[in-house]
Amino acid sequence: MKGRKVKILSMCYDDVEDVIEIERKIFPAPWTADVFEEQLNQSDCTSYFVAKIDEKIVGYAGIIFPPVGRYGAGAEGHVTNIAVDENCRRRKIGSLLLLKLIEEAQNRGSRVISLELRKSNMAALNFYKKFGFRIFGLRKNYYSDTGEDAVVMFVDNVSFADYQNRLQIIRDSIGFGEV
Ligand SMILES: CC(C)(COP(=O)(O)OP(=O)(O)OC[C@H]1O[C@@H](n2cnc3c(N)ncnc32)[C@H](O)[C@@H]1OP(=O)(O)O)[C@@H](O)C(=O)NCCC(=O)NCCS
């Protein structure tokens, strides 16, 4: 699949079956189809996307904009999940998905984007750091399946020029989405 164009599209109900197939392979406590459908039902405060090569889903990502939050209504976007099929990693598909989530947060007027990840997930930690996410703290025993701690990360300046420049450098390094 090298040198192929990746499309980032809004997730629709018909995508859910393929999405949960990837989800089940990756996460120890995978979301079910019902959970994804519930998120899609709440599109006034959520945005979900899939990455497709040809017509095949190779990744997906979502963000939620809590109506009530620390920073006021809609001011915070919280990344709920982002995943790329194991056979397609390190080809910037995750980056294209995260760029889309950040763009969506900006369009909805959010200043802050937050997320959690497992403390042992070094790939994701590096990935988010590349996008300027900083570690805010730990949530002890956050994951009920293993008792692992969650690392809480955030960016608080998504509309600032410095941050926009950082994103532009990432976009330029990807080119036209051919991965
Ligand atoms: C995290 C994840 C989404 C990244 O997707 P990806 O398409 O492989 O990432 P990209 O190719 O866009 O990587 C962008 C940058 O992130 C960092 N990165 C990504 N994977 C990495 C790894 N395994 N080790 C170290 N750094 C990594 C690198 O800086 C990379 O840039 P580079 O390739 O130029 O060095 C993917 O590894 C994944 O699906 N993991 C399982 C699910 C998960 O952990 N999700 C996040 C927590 S919910």
The ligand as an ORCA input file, in Angstrom:
! r2SCAN-3c Opt
* xyz 0 1
  C      -0.116      6.257     18.166
  C      -0.470      5.907     16.708
  C      -1.904      6.372     16.444
  C       0.481      6.664     15.769
  O       0.065      6.442     14.424
  P       1.097      6.394     13.210
  O       0.329      6.545     11.948
  O       1.961      5.215     13.317
  O       1.972      7.707     13.516
  P       2.748      8.652     12.498
  O       3.358      7.856     11.386
  O       1.855      9.765     12.095
  O       3.904      9.187     13.459
  C       4.155     10.557     13.699
  C       5.261     10.675     14.718
  O       4.870     10.102     15.980
  C       6.001      9.477     16.615
  N       5.790      8.029     16.670
  C       4.793      7.321     16.097
  N       4.924      6.011     16.396
  C       6.047      5.886     17.153
  C       6.718      4.779     17.734
  N       6.268      3.518     17.582
  N       7.838      5.022     18.455
  C       8.317      6.271     18.599
  N       7.727      7.374     18.044
  C       6.603      7.190     17.340
  C       7.196      9.798     15.700
  O       7.744     11.039     16.128
  C       6.518      9.921     14.343
  O       7.257     10.697     13.427
  P       8.421      9.995     12.531
  O       7.845      8.727     11.983
  O       8.749     11.026     11.502
  O       9.548      9.707     13.502
  C      -0.316      4.381     16.440
  O       0.931      3.960     16.934
  C      -1.399      3.511     17.055
  O      -2.458      3.295     16.467
  N      -1.146      2.982     18.271
  C      -2.105      2.099     18.948
  C      -3.278      2.878     19.483
  C      -2.836      3.950     20.449
  O      -1.937      3.752     21.244
  N      -3.511      5.119     20.382
  C      -3.159      6.260     21.201
  C      -3.660      6.178     22.564
  S      -5.414      6.209     22.605
*
